[in-house]
Structures are given as C-alpha cells and as structure tokens.
Amino acid sequence: MDNFTDEEKADLIKPSLSGGLQRDFARMKSNNFEYLTCEGKPDLDRIFTFVADVNALINHATKPFKPITGTNFRI
C-alpha cells in the first residue's frame, strides 16, 4: 500500500468527520426496501437505476450497454 502524507490522510478523513457521509449511507440503508417488488423480490430496474446514480455521484463513467448473446450459458 502506498504511504500517504499527513495532508493526504487528512483529505481522506475530512468527509467522514462532517457527518454528511454517514447520513447519506444511513438514508440509502433506510430506503433499501424500495428496491423490492411487492412480492419481496429484487426489482432489477430500480437496482440498475441506483447503480447508475451511484456511478454518477462518484463521477464514474457508465459503460455502453452490450446485449448478451449466445445459447449456452453456464454458472
């Protein structure tokens, strides 16, 4: 692991000290039921939307959709 300077460590710690990060994660956790259908199964459309929103939040570019093709799939 890289050695961080004290200034870099402070920059990494600063967001967690404000409380905003904890509130954001607590809000996401409290809303996790929104990603289930009324039958209690995961709603993939909502989950994919959430992942895209998180990628936008962290400024991560989304990859273009590539359809899955083929006939023989194994897990």
Secondary structure, DSSP 8 states (H G I E B T S, - for coil): -----HHHHHHHHHHHHSSHHHHHHHHHHHTGGGGB-TTS-B-HHHHHHHHHHHHHHTT-----------S----
